[in-house]
Amino acid sequence: MHVRGRPPVARITRLIEAGIIKLVIDRVFPLTATGEAMHYVEKGTLGKVVIRIP
């Protein structure tokens, strides 16, 4: 079962792996800069923001 209007994660994963959906990473922040990353996201971004965990 899944939320109406949202495809299951497995289907989305297949689309990403097939190159049909492309993920856009805007910035990568270290774990120690999580606060800065949150402020960056609040400003509005088009791509994804990643927090790197060592």
Secondary structure as UniProt FT lines:
FT   TURN            4..5
FT   HELIX           9..17
FT   TURN            18..19
FT   STRAND          25..30
FT   HELIX           31..33
FT   HELIX           34..42
FT   STRAND          48..52
//
